Amino acid sequence: MAIKFQFNKTSLNDLNKQLKVRIKALPTLKNKESALRMEVKRAKDKSEELTKQLSDALESYNYLAGLWNEFEPGLISVKDVELEIVKIAGIRTPLLKDVIYEVKPFNLFVKPLWYSDGIKILKQLAQLGIESEVYLEKMRLLDHARKKTTQKVNLYEKVQIPGYQEAILKIKRFMEDEENLSKASQKIVKKRQQQEDKV
């Protein structure tokens, strides 16, 4: 990235300010990046743990497979999922607050005794699945923010800071050269005047 500048003190001061801002912001960005990296890993691990719990729970209820044929398909459904927004390193992420189920009324005297247990089992399985999805979404949001932060860190570290330093150096050298040329021309003029005065 070529940094636009002019060979004067105003441009030099502007570049120095920009450089200071980036140097000051870099440690904060690096801390944010490492915090996000840690949170992404935490959310991923939690999602994987919940997915494993779900598959283990499904496996543990395999022996009931025959009974599920008698279960009414629309008896229980998820009515609403309440989420809370939590900020992690400045990023808004979802947090599962509650899952609201809708259970249609059924006659306990007509239906099998295990129906109420079946509803509890389905609630537990749905809770695990939904919570796992919430953590996956959290991981996706945090990972996206981490990638953006990493890009910014790299931009500052590898492109902008060296670019500003190089531009500042060029301006300083130009100004020094101009000052040296000015002094040299003054000396030449002074020498000529001294020689003319002698003649």
Long-range contacts (C-beta under 8 A, 24 or more apart in sequence): 1-159, 1-160, 1-163, 2-163, 3-160, 3-163, 3-164, 3-166, 3-167, 5-167, 5-170, 5-171, 7-170, 7-171, 7-174, 7-175, 8-171, 9-175, 11-171, 12-168, 12-171, 12-172, 12-175, 15-164, 15-167, 15-168, 15-171, 16-168, 18-160, 18-164, 19-161, 19-164, 19-165, 19-168, 22-156, 22-160, 22-161, 22-164, 23-161, 25-156, 26-153, 26-156, 26-157, 26-161, 29-149, 29-152, 29-153, 29-156, 30-153, 32-89, 32-90, 32-149, 33-146, 33-149, 33-150, 33-153, 35-88, 35-89, 36-88, 36-89, 36-91, 36-142, 36-143, 36-145, 36-146, 36-149, 37-146, 39-88, 39-89, 39-142, 40-139, 40-142, 40-143, 40-146, 43-93, 43-135, 43-136, 43-138, 43-139, 43-142, 44-135, 44-139, 46-135, 47-132, 47-135, 47-136, 47-139, 50-128, 50-131, 50-132, 50-135, 51-132, 53-128, 54-125, 54-128, 54-129, 54-132, 57-124, 57-125, 57-128, 58-125, 61-121, 64-118, 64-121, 67-112, 67-114, 67-118, 68-118, 70-112, 71-115, 71-118, 72-104, 72-106, 74-104, 75-103, 75-104, 75-106, 75-115, 75-119, 76-101, 76-102, 76-103, 76-104, 76-119, 76-122, 76-123, 77-101, 77-102, 78-102, 78-126, 78-130, 81-130, 83-134, 88-142, 89-142, 89-145, 90-145, 91-141, 91-142, 91-145, 92-141, 93-138, 93-141, 93-142, 94-134, 94-137, 94-138, 94-141, 95-134, 95-138, 96-130, 96-131, 96-134, 99-123, 99-126, 99-127, 99-130, 101-126
